[in-house]
């Protein structure tokens, strides 16, 4: 949570709670989750991991055929 606070909340001013909620949702779902590196994924972002997984699956499928 401190990362989100430092990267987003402290850099913005919100007029209402609803504006803050919408802004935080957009930040988390649009930038933070897809691009933030995760130790459980070998320090890759979810987007990098999914791309790697898809390429591996494609390679495995071509080897079977």
N, C-alpha and C positions, 0 to 999 in steps of 0.2 A: 504494500500500500504506500510506503514512503516514496517509491519510484514514481508512482502515478501522481502523488501529491507534488513532488519536486518537478516532474516533467510537464504536468498539465495544470493542476489546480493553482499552484503558486504563480503561474504565468498568465492567468486569466482573471477577469472580474466578471461576476455574474449578477444580473439584476434580480433574478428570482431563483428559487430552488429548482423549479422545472427546467429553467435554462441550464442550470448546473447539471442536473440529471441527464438531460439530452446531450450536453457537451461531453460529459464523462462517458456515456454510452458510446458515442461516436468515436471517442479516443480509444476506448478499450477494444471495441469490436473492429474498428477500422485500421488501427495502427499498432496498438500495444500487443494484442494477442497474435496477429499474424506474423509480426516481425521480430518480436522479442525472443531471444535465444533461451532455450530450455535445457537444463542439464539432463533431464530424462530422455531427450532426443539427441544426445551426443553434442550438446551445445550448438544445435541448429535451430533456426526458427521453424515454426510449423510449416510455413510455405516451402522452405528449403527441404525439410524432411519429406513432405508429400511429393515434391518433385523427384527427389532421390528414390523414394519408394516406387513411384510410377515408372521411372526409368528402369529400375531393377526388375519390376514385374514384367515390363515389356521385353526386356532382354531374356528373362526366363521363359516367356511364352515363345519367343523366336527360337530358342534352343530346343524346345520340345517339338517344334514343327519341323 
